[in-house]
Amino acid sequence: MKTPHIPLDAPYSDSQRAWLSGFFAGMHTHMIQSAGTANQADARIINILYGSQTGNAELIAHDAANVAKTHGLKPLIKSMDEIEIDQLASMEYLLIVTSTYGEGEMPDNAQMLWQAVSSDSAPALNNMKFSVLALGDTSYDLFCKAGIDWDRRLAELGATRIYDRTDCDVDFEEPASNWISAVIPHMAEGAASPTVIVDVEAAHAEKPQYNRKNPFPARMLVNRLLTAESSSKETRHYEISIIGSGLSYEAGDALCVAPTNCPKLVADILTALGCKGDEDEPVNGESIALHEALRTQFEIKLPSKEFIEEIASRSGDQELNGILESGDKDKLADYLWGRDILDLLLQFPQVEFSAAEFISLLKPLQHRAYSISSSGKMHPDTVHLTVASVRYESYDRQHKGVCSTFLADLVDDETEVRVFFTPNKIFRVPDDNSLPMIMVGPGTGIAPFRAFLQEREYRNAPGKNWLFFGDRNSATDFIYREELEAMQQKGLLTRLDLAFSRDQKEKVYVQDRMRENGAELFAWLEQGGYFFVCGDAYHMAKDVDKALHDVIAEHGKMSEQQAIDYVNQLKKDKRYVRDVY
């Protein structure tokens, strides 16, 4: 079983948004004009464009804008899907902040502009001065590729790189802040500046108490199995108390959970290393016992590139070295399928590591993000999660997901669950309560849509709601069945279309149900409906996207290109939004 893919600006690999909002709050300023200085209307304009899958790049863009104001600049922030190519061509000063999504792909909101700027007909950008901040994860081969591509293409079109691109790994706080601190003075060079006074009280007032660097120590209230005991899957419902945190959230946001590693896995790794676990090792300037460091500080499941390369080098294994030397990413992925760090240690027992050598090859243990399955208005004191527990057997061992089984197995009434929120401003219930919502969320992808429906109920919204849901078997995997049926009975859930793939000989998926009901689906879109998708990025989301284009082409009587244009307009209008991983 593969490790679930995580979008690269999502908290598994790129969700430091809460920390950033606190970090740059200290730079909050009020622009005060003094006699003889330039009017703010005449200040130099810098454009800040962000490409973001779940919102981190957007937050950094706003923080960069706050710093820009302290230098007398006038920042204009836009999502990349709000900009046309001719507008880009007219920009003189440009900052780009973008994550990389999937295997080197542009985020959803950057795809259309990227297509335009990478085409042969793209205009020259000789008057532009720019810099790029790229967010990524070194666990992926195409690290920061979206940012690298933007940096290269703008230069190819004649733009001047005013400051070198900065590539950020999952812990991007320091490089991001360094980039902002360095690039803004370059942008301001030679520009007339208004006098700026820093409002210290306002800065402290805005800084959140709980964030990535200081998660809230919450308590688990409910841990309930949603799937049947006989199911091939294990999906659980959690309710976590946030009373006393001062935190709030919106439907569509994510909750970030900072897990600890499985004690048995720690013990097995110590045995494989030949260590006792009480060896003191320096970690972040502190001396920590090795067993505690492995339990709380480091990623000990997914092998880093450095660890794989060191195993190959020290073992001399021809197969692994041959794969690495070939650079064949597919072969390496096949080789690593189902393997974790312990598997590699057991596979090559002749390879020895000291405690210090071993932890130097590990990445920091990252928090995990889960789409929230409750409305913050309906449940202000608790946050609900819908999580599939990752458990599988491979290489004669039982393997477990880090955070999913931390929640399922290790958290009890006395255990702190360290959490913080990641806002997702794009993935939201429509402000207009009368507009229809179409939601596609198989499996745990139902989570945000349970929250959306609660939000609609709280608002007493008259808009129609349509949910496409499915899983393997209806008898064992129809999670939240009673709730959904109750929502149908009271008219909150207008339509519920189900796709249980293994209930019949021919597999049926949510995209099949979309096609079967294509005429009505298109009619809802024509009524101003919003189309939301949550779940697996690699298969489901791509299949749903293809079905959406096909439905629009068929029932809108459009050509393929017209259907593409229609979908692109939905994206620009923020009416086609995805929360995929």
Secondary structure in CASP SS format (residue, H / E / C, confidence):
PFRMAT SS
TARGET T0000
AUTHOR 0000-0000-0000
METHOD secondary structure of the structure
MODEL  1
M C 1.00
K C 1.00
T C 1.00
P C 1.00
H C 1.00
I C 1.00
P C 1.00
L C 1.00
D C 1.00
A C 1.00
P H 1.00
Y H 1.00
S H 1.00
D H 1.00
S C 1.00
Q C 1.00
R H 1.00
A H 1.00
W H 1.00
L H 1.00
S H 1.00
G H 1.00
F H 1.00
F H 1.00
A H 1.00
G H 1.00
M H 1.00
H C 1.00
T E 1.00
H E 1.00
M E 1.00
I C 1.00
Q C 1.00
S C 1.00
A C 1.00
G C 1.00
T C 1.00
A C 1.00
N C 1.00
Q H 1.00
A H 1.00
D H 1.00
A C 1.00
R C 1.00
I E 1.00
I E 1.00
N E 1.00
I E 1.00
L E 1.00
Y E 1.00
G E 1.00
S C 1.00
Q C 1.00
T C 1.00
G C 1.00
N H 1.00
A H 1.00
E H 1.00
L H 1.00
I H 1.00
A H 1.00
H H 1.00
D H 1.00
A H 1.00
A H 1.00
N H 1.00
V H 1.00
A H 1.00
K H 1.00
T H 1.00
H C 1.00
G C 1.00
L C 1.00
K E 1.00
P E 1.00
L E 1.00
I E 1.00
K E 1.00
S E 1.00
M H 1.00
D H 1.00
E H 1.00
I C 1.00
E C 1.00
I H 1.00
D H 1.00
Q H 1.00
L H 1.00
A H 1.00
S C 1.00
M C 1.00
E C 1.00
Y E 1.00
L E 1.00
L E 1.00
I E 1.00
V E 1.00
T E 1.00
S E 1.00
T C 1.00
Y E 1.00
G C 1.00
E C 1.00
G C 1.00
E E 1.00
M C 1.00
P C 1.00
D H 1.00
N H 1.00
A H 1.00
Q H 1.00
M H 1.00
L H 1.00
W H 1.00
Q H 1.00
A H 1.00
V H 1.00
S C 1.00
S C 1.00
D C 1.00
S C 1.00
A C 1.00
P C 1.00
A C 1.00
L C 1.00
N C 1.00
N C 1.00
M C 1.00
K E 1.00
F E 1.00
S E 1.00
V E 1.00
L E 1.00
A E 1.00
L E 1.00
G C 1.00
D C 1.00
T C 1.00
S C 1.00
Y C 1.00
D C 1.00
L C 1.00
F C 1.00
C C 1.00
K H 1.00
A H 1.00
G H 1.00
I H 1.00
D H 1.00
W H 1.00
D H 1.00
R H 1.00
R H 1.00
L H 1.00
A H 1.00
E H 1.00
L C 1.00
G C 1.00
A C 1.00
T E 1.00
R E 1.00
I C 1.00
Y C 1.00
D C 1.00
R C 1.00
T E 1.00
D E 1.00
C E 1.00
D C 1.00
V C 1.00
D C 1.00
F C 1.00
E H 1.00
E H 1.00
P H 1.00
A H 1.00
S H 1.00
N H 1.00
W H 1.00
I H 1.00
S H 1.00
A H 1.00
V H 1.00
I H 1.00
P H 1.00
H H 1.00
M H 1.00
A H 1.00
E C 1.00
G C 1.00
A C 1.00
A C 1.00
S C 1.00
P C 1.00
T C 1.00
V E 1.00
I E 1.00
V E 1.00
D C 1.00
V H 1.00
E H 1.00
A H 1.00
A H 1.00
H H 1.00
A H 1.00
E H 1.00
K C 1.00
P C 1.00
Q C 1.00
Y C 1.00
N C 1.00
R C 1.00
K C 1.00
N C 1.00
P C 1.00
F E 1.00
P E 1.00
A E 1.00
R E 1.00
M E 1.00
L E 1.00
V E 1.00
N E 1.00
R E 1.00
L E 1.00
L C 1.00
T C 1.00
A C 1.00
E C 1.00
S C 1.00
S C 1.00
S C 1.00
K C 1.00
E C 1.00
T E 1.00
R E 1.00
H E 1.00
Y E 1.00
E E 1.00
I E 1.00
S E 1.00
I C 1.00
I C 1.00
G C 1.00
S C 1.00
G C 1.00
L C 1.00
S C 1.00
Y C 1.00
E C 1.00
A C 1.00
G C 1.00
D C 1.00
A E 1.00
L E 1.00
C E 1.00
V E 1.00
A E 1.00
P C 1.00
T C 1.00
N C 1.00
C C 1.00
P H 1.00
K H 1.00
L H 1.00
V H 1.00
A H 1.00
D H 1.00
I H 1.00
L H 1.00
T H 1.00
A H 1.00
L H 1.00
G C 1.00
C C 1.00
K C 1.00
G C 1.00
D C 1.00
E C 1.00
D E 1.00
E E 1.00
P E 1.00
V E 1.00
N C 1.00
G C 1.00
E E 1.00
S E 1.00
I E 1.00
A E 1.00
L H 1.00
H H 1.00
E H 1.00
A H 1.00
L H 1.00
R H 1.00
T H 1.00
Q C 1.00
F E 1.00
E C 1.00
I C 1.00
K C 1.00
L C 1.00
P C 1.00
S C 1.00
K H 1.00
E H 1.00
F H 1.00
I H 1.00
E H 1.00
E H 1.00
I H 1.00
A H 1.00
S H 1.00
R H 1.00
S H 1.00
G C 1.00
D C 1.00
Q H 1.00
E H 1.00
L H 1.00
N H 1.00
G H 1.00
I H 1.00
L H 1.00
E H 1.00
S H 1.00
G C 1.00
D C 1.00
K H 1.00
D H 1.00
K H 1.00
L H 1.00
A H 1.00
D H 1.00
Y H 1.00
L H 1.00
W C 1.00
G C 1.00
R C 1.00
D C 1.00
I H 1.00
L H 1.00
D H 1.00
L H 1.00
L H 1.00
L H 1.00
Q H 1.00
F C 1.00
P C 1.00
Q C 1.00
V C 1.00
E C 1.00
F C 1.00
S C 1.00
A H 1.00
A H 1.00
E H 1.00
F H 1.00
I H 1.00
S H 1.00
L C 1.00
L C 1.00
K C 1.00
P E 1.00
L C 1.00
Q C 1.00
H C 1.00
R E 1.00
A E 1.00
Y E 1.00
S E 1.00
I E 1.00
S C 1.00
S C 1.00
S C 1.00
G C 1.00
K C 1.00
M C 1.00
H C 1.00
P C 1.00
D C 1.00
T E 1.00
V E 1.00
H E 1.00
L E 1.00
T E 1.00
V E 1.00
A E 1.00
S C 1.00
V C 1.00
R E 1.00
Y E 1.00
E E 1.00
S E 1.00
Y C 1.00
D C 1.00
R E 1.00
Q E 1.00
H E 1.00
K E 1.00
G C 1.00
V H 1.00
C H 1.00
S H 1.00
T H 1.00
F H 1.00
L H 1.00
A H 1.00
D H 1.00
L H 1.00
V C 1.00
D C 1.00
D C 1.00
E C 1.00
T C 1.00
E C 1.00
V E 1.00
R E 1.00
V E 1.00
F E 1.00
F E 1.00
T E 1.00
P C 1.00
N C 1.00
K C 1.00
I C 1.00
F C 1.00
R C 1.00
V C 1.00
P C 1.00
D C 1.00
D C 1.00
N C 1.00
S C 1.00
L C 1.00
P C 1.00
M E 1.00
I E 1.00
M E 1.00
V E 1.00
G C 1.00
P C 1.00
G H 1.00
T H 1.00
G H 1.00
I H 1.00
A H 1.00
P H 1.00
F H 1.00
R H 1.00
A H 1.00
F H 1.00
L H 1.00
Q H 1.00
E H 1.00
R H 1.00
E H 1.00
Y H 1.00
R H 1.00
N C 1.00
A C 1.00
P C 1.00
G C 1.00
K C 1.00
N E 1.00
W E 1.00
L E 1.00
F E 1.00
F E 1.00
G E 1.00
D E 1.00
R C 1.00
N C 1.00
S H 1.00
A H 1.00
T H 1.00
D H 1.00
F C 1.00
I C 1.00
Y C 1.00
R H 1.00
E H 1.00
E H 1.00
L H 1.00
E H 1.00
A H 1.00
M H 1.00
Q H 1.00
Q H 1.00
K C 1.00
G C 1.00
L C 1.00
L C 1.00
T C 1.00
R E 1.00
L E 1.00
D E 1.00
L E 1.00
A E 1.00
F E 1.00
S C 1.00
R C 1.00
D C 1.00
Q C 1.00
K C 1.00
E C 1.00
K C 1.00
V C 1.00
Y C 1.00
V H 1.00
Q H 1.00
D H 1.00
R H 1.00
M H 1.00
R H 1.00
E H 1.00
N C 1.00
G H 1.00
A H 1.00
E H 1.00
L H 1.00
F H 1.00
A H 1.00
W H 1.00
L H 1.00
E H 1.00
Q C 1.00
G C 1.00
G C 1.00
Y E 1.00
F E 1.00
F E 1.00
V E 1.00
C E 1.00
G E 1.00
D C 1.00
A C 1.00
Y C 1.00
H C 1.00
M H 1.00
A H 1.00
K H 1.00
D H 1.00
V H 1.00
D H 1.00
K H 1.00
A H 1.00
L H 1.00
H H 1.00
D H 1.00
V H 1.00
I H 1.00
A H 1.00
E H 1.00
H H 1.00
G C 1.00
K C 1.00
M C 1.00
S C 1.00
E H 1.00
Q H 1.00
Q H 1.00
A H 1.00
I H 1.00
D H 1.00
Y H 1.00
V H 1.00
N H 1.00
Q H 1.00
L H 1.00
K H 1.00
K H 1.00
D C 1.00
K C 1.00
R C 1.00
Y E 1.00
V E 1.00
R E 1.00
D E 1.00
V E 1.00
Y C 1.00
END
